[in-house]
Structure formats: C-alpha cells, structure tokens
C-alpha cells in the first residue's frame, strides 16, 4: 500500500502532458514516476486514434491502459489489445454523408480501429499521417468497413491577417466565423436521434463518437475495471470537459482553454511548467 493506492490519474496529452512545444516537461516525468512508485495508476485520454497515439504513448511512463478516440476505446498498448470499444451506430453513415455534402471544402475522416479513411480536402494532413504511421485509405463511403470508432471533420487555421504579426496559438485562437461553422457541425452531430456526440479538440476540429463514449464516461469505466476508488483528471481543452466533470478532483492547465478556466476546476501551472507534477503535488 502506497500513498496513492486506489487512485487513477487520467490525463489529456497535448498541452497537458506536453507543453506548447510538444515536449514533456521533466517535472512531469519525475512526478509520475513517484506517483506510480507509491501505488498510483496513470492513464492517458486522447482524441488520437489507437494507431496515431502509438507513436507517442511510451514517451511518458504509464501503468494503466490508455483511452483513445476521445473515449471510444480503452486500449492496452503493453498487451496490444482492446479492452473496450464504443463503435459509432449504423446511422452515423447518413450523418457523415450529409455533413460531407454540406461542407466539401473541409477534410473528413472515418477512423476505424487500425485504419483511417479520408474524404474531402487533404489540408496537408497526409504527410502528418505518414509520420505517425497511420494507414490512410480512400474508398467509397458505402465500402468503408465497420466498426467506425470515430469520425472527424476539420479545416485549416486561417492565415494571420497581418503578416508582420506572430502566428496565433492555433490550439486557442478562433474567430466568429470558425465558431459558427464548427459549432453548427457539432450541433448536427449532437442532434436527437443521431446516436452520436461531438468533441471539439481544436477550434477547427470536430470529432464524433457514439453516445456513452466520452472521455469522462470511459474514464469511469476504466476506474471500475482497475478496481480504483478515486479518479483524478487533468486537461486543457473543451474535449476534456466530460473528463474533468467525471473526476473526483479535476485540474486544468493554467494556460488551458479560456472556457474552462472559469468553471471552478482546480488550476495548475502552465503546461510548459508541468501540469501533472503540479496536480500530483496537490493530491
């Protein structure tokens, strides 16, 4: 029995485990090693797919299965097996086709367990997928195999209006036009009868999972699966909201999304200084 026995800590990855430069502050690594040595269990909850997260999961020591696809799967990378999966309903195909027809200027993905099928504009993402080792497929919609674990709709950040100004922080920066466009897509996904729920990981990215498959609901599943009694969660963006609300104690990065900062969650230092280290010091 250690100080943290019975505690499951579930953290988002981008801008929570990592700083804005995508590196992991040494303080986080040192703190999670102490946390696990004292009996705590550590998991990551990310919007990335099973395959795209594999390229980075081992960068930080963890000792529990990870939550991928924004909560639609619990995956054990050590044993390379899925422990739970919430596939999109059959009706998601009609919803996806409708959104694709309405927004041909955007990039669309259907994310299956080990492959991603792409539609619409490329947005330069093919090269990113290649670097992550994600197999990309092009196929007629009716031929995309089941299960569909998640689908995504995304665009590109708008270029700065003043070329002399520094590029905005695309994890945070948005405009009224961007909010209207992606807010409308989220509303369509969340509409009654779709069987789907929307996550907004970035201002210009909406992802859809099956109802009941949010980060928060799946973190609770993992808590029960592991026999823990306390859930501690860390996040920085609006797609972490369900995760934070599911926790017994919830921590938001000090440089997190402005919408989260005033919701009453506990605040940590900025992500560049070690969100996990600060949260663990307060448990």
WOURJO-V214640 format. One record per helix or strand. SS is the DSSP state (H for helix, E for strand). FROM is the first residue (numbers start at 1). TO is the last residue. If there is no record, write none. Layout:
ss=SS from=FROM to=TO
ss=SS from=FROM to=TO
//
This chain:
ss=E from=7 to=11
ss=E from=18 to=18
ss=E from=24 to=24
ss=H from=26 to=37
ss=E from=41 to=45
ss=H from=50 to=54
ss=H from=57 to=59
ss=E from=66 to=68
ss=H from=69 to=71
ss=E from=73 to=76
ss=E from=81 to=85
ss=H from=92 to=102
ss=E from=107 to=111
ss=E from=115 to=120
ss=H from=125 to=132
ss=E from=135 to=137
ss=H from=141 to=143
ss=E from=150 to=154
ss=H from=176 to=190
ss=E from=196 to=202
ss=E from=205 to=210
ss=H from=215 to=226
ss=E from=230 to=235
ss=H from=238 to=246
ss=E from=249 to=252
ss=H from=258 to=261
ss=E from=266 to=267
ss=H from=271 to=273
ss=H from=275 to=282
//
